[in-house]
Amino acid sequence: MKTKIIEETTEDFFASGRAIAQALDKGESINESRIVSYEPDDGPLTSADIKWIREQATPFLPKGKLLKKTTLF
């Protein structure tokens, strides 16, 4: 997987969002060029990506007998 380093500081990120929120609060329309846009990612994960993630996660998964299971639905 490729990772892109974002060189924007946290202060810059929040400042741009704050300016947009203030304009919206005043009822102003937002020019799309003021909205932060992100480059598209590489798309959905491939089977190889998923396999790699599972292999990396396996040592951290719990082992042994299931004591209790709960679900939301």
HELIX and SHEET records of a PDB file:
HELIX    1   1 THR A   10  ASP A   25  1                                  16    
HELIX    2   2 GLU A   32  ARG A   34  5                                   3    
HELIX    3   3 SER A   47  ALA A   57  1                                  11    
HELIX    4   4 THR A   58  PHE A   60  5                                   3    
END                                                                             
